């Protein structure tokens, strides 16, 4: 048995949960916050048998799109901020960060 932990953008989470549910994958949805953009993310925990991991990964790949987003940079700390003119920059966001870990045992009470 494996535990799949997928960190996805909030914008993709409902579509992904629905797609996983259609294929009988049970998920636990946790709210999380990204470290880079400090925006809301969703972390999904999906338990599945080893032979179904590739199916779950394909569903995640198909439902979590990457896109560009304009982000305003933070002003420099400790320097002279008077001459600093922040210009928004495009960064790539979205997609999914996925961890697949072995499960030693599983109990449901």
C-alpha positions, -999 to +999 in steps of 0.1 A: +000+000+000+011+036-007+002+070+006+002+097-021+005+133-008-002+158-035+003+195-029-018+215-055-031+250-059-065+257-044-078+265-079-072+229-090-082+211-058-120+207-064-116+195-099-089+170-088-110+157-059-139+151-082-118+133-108-102+111-081-137+103-067-150+093-101-123+066-101-130+055-065-099+070-049-107+082-014-090+114-004-084+135+026-082+172+019-060+195+041-055+232+038-019+243+035+001+274+026+029+276+001+063+289+011+072+307-021+041+328-029+026+325+006-007+315-010-032+289-001-026+254-013-044+221-008-027+190+003-044+157-006-037+125+011-046+095-011-042+059+001-041+033-026-028-002-034+006-003-052-010-013-086-032+018-086-005+045-080+001+052-117-036+057-123-038+082-094-007+100-107-022+103-142-054+118-127-033+143-108-012+152-139-044+157-160-061+179-135-034+202-122-023+226-148+007+249-147+001+286-155+019+319-152+010+345-126+022+380-120+038+385-086+050+417-071+084+413-055+090+422-019+111+453-012+147+446-002+154+444+035+181+465+051+187+486+020+175+519+008+139+513-003+134+548-016+149+540-050+134+506-052+106+504-078+089+470-077+079+455-110+057+425-112+073+394-126+058+363-142+063+331-123+051+296-131+026+283-106+003+254-104+010+218-113+014+194-084+042+184-060+036+147-053+052+124-027+045+086-028+055+069+004+051+033+015+025+025+042+036+000+068+001-005+081-033+009+078-061+010+104-096+023+102-116+025+134 
